[in-house]
Amino acid sequence: MNLSSGQHMADLALGAAQGLGQGLGLRVAGLLLGPGSAASIASLLCAMVVGGLFLLLRRRPGKRAVPVKVLLRALAPRRIFRSRSGRTDLGFLLFNTLAFGLLFGWALVSQAVVSGWLLHGLEAAFGPGPGPLFGETAGPVIALVAGTLALFLAGELGYWVDHWLSHRVPFFWEFHKVHHSAEHLSPLTNFRVHPIEGLKFAWVLALFMGATGAVLTWLLGRPAGAFTVFDRNVIALAGLYLVQHLQHSHLWIRFTGPVGRWIYSPAHHQIHHSNAPEHFDRNFGSLLTLWDRLFGSHYEPPATRPPLTFGLGPGESTHHSLWEGYLAPVGKALATLAPRPAPPLGETAREKAAG
């Protein structure tokens, strides 16, 4: 190889490295700075403000003012973030953010693709829909309102079904164990997800929301999209900023009244993560308790926090290493496909693993 060829190869390698670095940099910037991102700094700060208000309002009248440092320590205890479980959460966040899109982005099926396929199928099977409905003035507004609400509910149902499958099907449970192995809960635990489970969730969500969009478009005779802010359904965005970061936290926040009946509080999700058998396979929802109530998996958290411990049972992996967190679940999931005696009727994947 002559000098000019070697220099050319070096320039190509340098250009590829620079392009990869820029791509990763943009990905990280979008994750942290994009207001609609599930890990945006803005949404995390908003969650801290909500959590801080909760702690302050819970104090008895007449108490001394709480110094800011004390409040911050109560909201973000060092013991949680410095624990091995907390460091593992951070590792999953970094790996899934940097590598998931590069490894699996080609395999994702979008909501728009599913919606297009199903809309074509509806028109082929039943002809044009009954629309356009509600006239040219009200029609677009009604379509937007209906789309916003219906797509939000479809996303909630898709989340519930995906989560239910993760607990009920042994193959999927081996991947979902990674999330449930967290021994301390913090907002970072939300990203403690095996990439295969993230891929499954994306497919399920695309199916439910794409199907809903197709049916609405066919019925209304016009595209039925959602009202979005920062490319996110406005209802889902409000839930992200006000509630969902706190669902993976140490704060026992239990809503009361009508809000407590229908909104999935942080206390609900702590019950879900509890390793007490009576709490297994309860509270699968994301923001609404609606689907848990309809399907009989709702568990109402008590007013006072019971003694709860998180993580998996004795002898289970803690998923703290690269091998335990990413590679071992694949082998264990494949092993569940081998023929074996059927479990007793009604026994769940988690009960089977525990017993």
C-alpha positions in Angstrom: 0.0 0.0 0.0 1.5 3.3 -1.0 1.6 6.4 1.2 -1.4 8.1 -0.6 -3.6 5.0 -0.1 -2.6 4.8 3.5 -3.5 8.5 4.0 -6.8 8.0 2.2 -7.7 5.1 4.5 -6.7 7.1 7.5 -8.9 10.0 6.3 -11.9 7.7 5.8 -11.4 6.2 9.3 -11.2 9.7 10.8 -14.3 10.9 9.0 -16.2 7.9 10.1 -15.1 8.4 13.7 -16.1 12.1 13.6 -19.5 11.2 12.1 -20.2 8.6 14.7 -19.1 11.0 17.5 -21.4 13.8 16.1 -24.3 11.3 15.9 -23.8 10.2 19.4 -23.4 13.8 20.6 -26.7 14.8 18.9 -28.4 11.7 20.4 -27.2 12.6 23.9 -28.1 16.3 23.5 -31.6 15.3 22.2 -32.1 13.0 25.2 -31.1 15.6 27.8 -32.2 18.8 26.2 -35.2 17.9 24.1 -38.2 19.0 26.2 -40.3 16.0 25.0 -37.6 13.5 25.8 -38.4 11.0 28.6 -35.0 11.8 30.2 -34.9 15.6 29.5 -33.4 17.8 32.2 -36.5 20.0 32.1 -38.8 17.0 33.0 -36.5 15.8 35.7 -36.3 19.2 37.3 -40.1 19.5 37.1 -40.4 16.1 38.8 -38.1 17.3 41.6 -40.2 20.5 42.1 -43.4 18.4 42.3 -41.7 16.0 44.8 -40.4 18.9 46.8 -43.8 20.5 47.0 -45.2 17.1 48.2 -42.7 16.9 51.0 -43.3 20.5 52.1 -47.1 20.2 52.0 -47.0 17.0 54.0 -45.2 18.7 56.9 -47.3 19.7 59.9 -48.1 23.5 60.2 -45.8 25.5 62.4 -42.6 23.5 61.5 -39.4 25.4 60.8 -38.5 26.2 57.2 -36.6 23.5 55.5 -33.1 24.5 54.2 -32.7 23.8 50.5 -29.8 21.4 51.1 -31.9 19.3 53.4 -34.7 19.2 50.8 -32.4 18.2 48.0 -30.9 15.4 50.2 -34.5 14.2 50.9 -35.3 14.2 47.2 -32.1 12.6 45.9 -30.5 10.5 48.7 -26.8 9.8 48.0 -27.2 6.2 49.2 -29.5 5.4 46.3 -27.5 6.9 43.5 -24.2 5.7 45.0 -25.5 2.1 45.5 -24.5 -0.6 43.0 -28.1 -0.8 41.9 -28.1 3.0 41.2 -24.8 2.8 39.3 -26.3 0.0 37.2 -29.3 2.1 36.4 -26.9 4.8 35.0 -25.1 2.2 33.0 -28.3 1.0 31.4 -29.2 4.6 30.6 -25.9 5.3 28.9 -25.8 2.0 26.9 -29.4 2.1 25.8 -29.2 5.7 24.8 -25.9 5.4 22.8 -26.3 1.9 21.4 -29.9 1.0 21.1 -30.7 3.3 18.2 -27.6 2.1 16.3 -28.2 -1.6 17.0 -32.0 -1.8 16.6 -33.2 1.3 14.9 -33.5 -0.6 11.6 -35.9 -3.1 13.2 -38.5 -0.6 14.5 -41.9 -0.5 12.9 -43.4 3.0 13.2 -46.9 3.9 14.1 -47.4 5.6 10.8 -46.4 2.5 8.8 -48.8 0.3 10.8 -51.6 2.9 10.4 -51.0 3.1 6.6 -51.2 -0.7 6.3 -54.3 -1.1 8.3 -56.1 1.9 6.7 -55.4 0.3 3.3 -56.8 -3.0 4.6 -60.0 -1.3 6.0 -60.6 0.5 2.7 -60.0 -2.7 0.7 -62.4 -4.7 2.9 -65.1 -2.2 3.6 -64.7 0.6 1.1 -64.4 4.3 2.1 -65.4 5.1 5.6 -68.5 7.1 6.5 -66.7 10.4 6.7 -66.0 13.2 6.3 -68.0 13.8 9.4 -69.0 17.0 11.3 -68.5 19.3 8.4 -65.5 21.3 7.2 -65.4 23.7 10.1 -65.9 21.4 13.1 -64.5 18.2 11.5 -60.7 19.0 11.8 -61.2 20.2 15.4 -63.2 17.1 16.4 -60.7 14.9 14.6 -57.8 16.5 16.6 -59.6 16.2 19.9 -60.7 12.6 19.2 -57.3 11.7 18.0 -55.5 13.1 21.0 -57.7 11.3 23.5 -58.0 8.0 21.5 -54.2 7.8 20.8 -53.4 8.5 24.4 -55.8 5.7 25.6 -54.3 3.4 22.9 -50.8 4.1 24.1 -51.9 3.4 27.7 -53.5 0.1 26.6 -50.5 -0.8 24.6 -48.3 -0.2 27.6 -50.5 -2.3 29.8 -50.6 -5.2 27.3 -46.8 -5.1 26.8 -46.2 -5.0 30.6 -48.7 -7.8 31.2 -47.0 -10.0 28.6 -43.6 -9.3 30.2 -44.9 -10.8 33.4 -47.1 -13.6 32.1 -44.9 -15.1 29.4 -41.7 -16.8 30.7 -39.7 -15.8 27.6 -40.4 -12.1 28.1 -40.1 -12.3 31.9 -36.4 -13.2 31.5 -35.8 -9.8 29.9 -38.2 -7.9 32.2 -36.4 -9.3 35.2 -33.6 -6.8 34.4 -35.9 -4.0 35.3 -37.3 -5.7 38.4 -33.8 -6.5 39.7 -33.4 -2.8 40.8 -33.0 -2.8 44.6 -33.5 0.9 44.9 -35.9 3.1 42.8 -34.9 6.4 41.3 -35.9 8.1 38.0 -32.9 6.4 36.4 -34.6 3.0 37.0 -37.0 3.9 34.2 -34.1 3.3 31.8 -33.0 -0.1 33.4 -34.5 -2.0 30.4 -33.0 -4.8 28.3 -32.8 -3.7 24.6 -34.9 -6.7 23.5 -37.7 -5.6 25.8 -37.4 -2.0 24.5 -37.8 -3.4 21.0 -40.9 -5.4 21.9 -42.4 -2.4 23.6 -41.9 -0.3 20.5 -43.6 -2.9 18.3 -46.6 -3.3 20.6 -47.0 0.5 21.0 -46.8 1.0 17.2 -49.4 -1.7 16.7 -52.0 -0.3 19.1 -51.5 3.3 18.2 -51.3 2.6 14.5 -54.5 0.6 14.6 -56.3 3.3 16.5 -55.1 6.0 14.1 -56.2 3.9 11.1 -59.7 3.3 12.5 -60.2 6.9 13.4 -59.0 8.1 10.0 -61.4 5.6 8.3 -64.3 6.7 10.4 -63.8 10.4 10.3 -62.7 10.7 6.7 -59.7 12.8 7.6 -56.3 12.1 9.3 -56.8 11.8 13.0 -53.6 12.9 14.6 -52.9 14.0 18.2 -52.3 17.5 19.5 -48.6 17.4 20.3 -46.2 19.6 22.2 -42.5 18.9 21.6 -43.6 15.9 19.3 -45.4 14.3 22.2 -49.1 13.8 22.9 -50.0 16.7 25.2 -51.7 14.4 27.7 -48.7 12.1 27.8 -46.4 15.1 28.1 -48.3 16.4 31.2 -48.0 12.9 32.8 -44.3 12.8 32.1 -43.6 16.2 33.7 -45.9 15.8 36.7 -46.0 12.1 37.7 -44.0 9.5 35.8 -40.5 10.4 36.9 -41.7 10.1 40.5 -43.1 6.6 39.9 -39.6 5.3 40.1 -38.6 7.0 43.3 -38.3 6.4 47.0 -41.1 8.9 47.8 -44.4 7.4 48.9 -46.8 9.6 47.1 -50.4 8.4 47.1 -53.1 10.3 45.4 -56.5 10.6 46.9 -60.0 11.4 45.7 -60.9 11.2 42.0 -57.3 11.8 41.0 -56.2 8.9 43.3 -58.9 6.7 41.7 -57.8 7.1 38.1 -54.1 8.4 38.1 -51.3 5.9 38.6 -49.4 7.3 41.6 -45.8 6.6 42.6 -47.2 4.5 45.4 -48.9 2.3 42.9 -45.6 1.6 41.1 -43.7 0.9 44.3 -46.3 -1.8 45.0 -45.6 -3.1 41.5 -41.9 -3.3 42.2 -42.3 -4.9 45.6 -41.0 -8.5 45.9 -43.8 -9.5 48.3 -45.9 -12.3 46.6 -49.2 -10.5 47.3 -47.9 -7.6 45.1 -46.8 -9.8 42.1 -48.4 -8.9 38.8 -50.3 -5.8 40.0 -50.5 -2.3 38.7 -49.2 -2.7 35.2 -50.4 0.7 33.9 -48.4 3.8 32.9 -50.4 6.9 33.8 -54.0 5.6 34.2 -55.4 3.0 36.5 -58.2 2.4 34.0 -56.9 -0.8 32.3 -55.8 -2.3 35.7 -59.3 -1.8 37.0 -60.9 -3.2 33.9 -58.7 -6.3 33.8 -58.6 -7.0 37.6 -54.9 -6.3 38.2 -55.3 -3.1 40.2 -53.9 -3.0 43.8 -54.8 0.1 45.8 -51.8 1.3 47.9 -52.5 2.0 51.6 -52.4 5.5 53.0 -49.2 4.6 55.0 -46.2 3.0 53.2 -45.9 -0.6 54.2 -42.5 -2.3 54.7 -41.4 -2.8 51.1 -38.3 -4.3 49.6 -37.4 -4.3 45.9 -35.5 -6.6 43.6 -35.8 -10.2 42.8 -35.9 -13.2 45.1 -32.9 -15.1 46.7 -30.6 -16.6 44.2 -31.7 -14.4 41.3 -29.3 -12.3 39.3 -28.9 -8.7 40.3 -28.0 -7.8 36.6 -25.2 -5.5 37.8 -22.6 -6.7 35.2 -22.6 -6.5 31.4 -23.0 -10.3 31.2 -25.9 -10.4 33.7 -27.7 -7.4 32.3 -27.5 -7.9 28.6 -26.2 -11.4 27.6 -27.4 -13.9 30.2 -31.1 -12.9 29.8 -30.9 -13.9 26.1 -29.8 -17.5 27.0 -32.3 -17.8 29.9 -35.1 -16.6 27.6 -34.2 -19.1 24.9 -34.1 -21.9 27.6 -37.8 -21.2 28.4 -38.7 -22.3 24.9 -37.5 -25.9 25.6 -40.3 -28.4 26.1 -41.2 -28.8 29.8 -44.2 -29.7 31.9 -46.9 -27.1 31.9 -47.2 -25.0 35.0 -50.4 -25.2 37.0 -53.3 -23.3 35.5 -53.1 -19.6 36.4 -49.5 -19.7 37.6 -47.6 -16.6 36.3 -44.1 -16.4 35.0 -42.9 -14.7 38.2 -44.6 -17.2 40.5 -43.1 -20.1 38.5 -39.6 -18.5 38.8 -40.1 -18.0 42.6 -41.5 -21.4 43.3 
